Structures are given as structure tokens and as C-alpha cells.
Amino acid sequence: MDERTRVRLDVAYDGTAFSGWAAQPGRRTVAGVLAEALDLVLGAGVAAGLTVAGRTDAGVHASGQVCHLDLPVDVWRAHEGRLLRRLARLLPTDVRVRAMGAVPASFDARFSATFRRYEYRVTDAPWGADPLRRHETLAWPRALDLDRLAAAAAGLVGEHDFAAYCRRKENATTLREVTRLDWRRDADGILVATVQADAFCQAMVRSLVGAMLVAGDGRRPVRWPADLLTRRERASEVTVAPAHGLTLVAVGYPDDPAEYARRAEATRRLRVPADS
């Protein structure tokens, strides 16, 4: 077998016109578009094992997505200095590879990750979302109270069983550790939720946001989102917030590359069957 180089790619995309990250027959996906561009530059099937840190759903954006792939050593050497610019010319304007570089073979974009961080943007302005930001900002029809949102968020931080907020997969755990969950109101009036965890199950972030928003506008008590953590199956009362307000902004990895394999092994034991 040819010696191969593992390459990390840092990717950003506007998810509006994508059916999510994962390749799907007959649908436009980020992985599909990226693989097609790589095939055009390198040759069909030369780039192998495209693996992503978090498989975002349809309509979800990313500014800090990470993936990896494997290339024959001679191919990487031949293209290393120009591959980024060649991809920039071939890729559609709603997806960009912002950086790439060789990493140890032990690096796994998915399993070596220590956290994923998302942001969700909401406006409660009576006139709605700014037309130039409408694809990444949810327009909420009621006034939102920052203190109520903060109180609702505080009860969700920590390690919990988030079954009430997850679309359950067979044999997959819904136990997660949320290490950060807070809200801010920016100078332009936009409310931004920052949510960080070791990993998320499907639709978890948008479900959390949906629960916090109805507490933030006063229709539910601020303790309601945390009270749902006692459930052991999905709470039908929770409305999943629309995808377009959500952006994956960062994925974290061990500072010491020697820890990549150890982290990946520990994550596989905990998470397989896999989630995002």
C-alpha cells in the first residue's frame, strides 16, 4: 500500500443551499461538493477517507469546520503549495477551504476532537432580520429578555442526559457534557447563544435553543428547559429552532499532537455508534 499523508482542512460554508454535510445521492451536500473539487484537481478517488468533525444538518452553517483526508505522499508533495488556490477556483462561492496542512496520522477530525462550539443568532427587532444577515439570523416574533435567557441557559450547563433534546439513535448514548452555554446581546441588538460540548447528538443544539427562546420570551418558566432533563425520551413540547440561525464556529483538539490517538480511542469507546 502506498505511503500516505494525512491532511487537515479547515472549512467554512453557507449552509443555505446544502442538504447538510454528509454525501447523499441526488442532493447537494458540502462533502459531495468538496469531494468533486478534489477529484478534479487530484484525480478521481485519489483523496481518500474524507472525515468531518461534525456532520451539520441541512441549512446549518460553519465558519470553523474541520475535516481530514489521506493523500499519497507524492501527490501531497506535488500539490501542497498550490492546492488551496486551485480549490478556491473550483469550489462554489458558498464553501471555502480556508487552510490545509499535513498532520500526524493519528489525527482524526472527528474522534480526536475535544469540543465543538456553535453559535445561534436571533433578532427580536420588530422589523425582523437585516436583509444582509437573514440567512444566518432567526427573526423571533416576540421580545426576548437577556436575563431570562441567561437563567434558562445556566440550568443546562454540565454533564446531563439530554434525551429530551435529542433524536435518539439505537444503542447511542444521550449523555453529554455542556461546558459552555451563554447568551449575549451584541451592539447591533442581535442575541447570540454560544453552546460548547464534547459532542452533540442530532438536533440537540437547535432543540436547546428552541426551549430557551420560549423561556426568554416569557411563555415558559426559566427553569423549564432544565426541568426537561429528567425525561428519558425526546420532549415533544420542544420546538427545534430553524437551522439557518446555527453556525459551527470552532472545533477543539489536544494541544499536544501526541494526545490525538489517545483522545480518539477514548471517544470511540464512549460514542460509537456515532453522532456529531
LINQUIJO-V211956 format. One record per run of one state. SS is the DSSP state (helix for helix, strand for strand, loop for the rest). FROM is the first residue (numbers start at 0). TO is the last residue. If there is no record, write none. Layout:
SS/FROM/TO
SS/FROM/TO
This chain:
loop/0/2
strand/3/12
loop/13/13
helix/14/16
loop/17/28
helix/29/41
loop/42/46
strand/47/51
loop/52/59
strand/60/71
helix/72/78
loop/79/81
helix/82/89
loop/90/93
strand/94/102
loop/103/111
strand/112/122
loop/123/129
helix/130/132
loop/133/136
strand/137/138
loop/139/144
helix/145/153
loop/154/156
strand/157/160
loop/161/161
helix/162/164
loop/165/173
strand/174/184
loop/185/189
strand/190/196
loop/197/202
helix/203/215
loop/216/222
helix/223/229
loop/230/241
helix/242/244
strand/245/252
loop/253/255
helix/256/270
loop/271/275
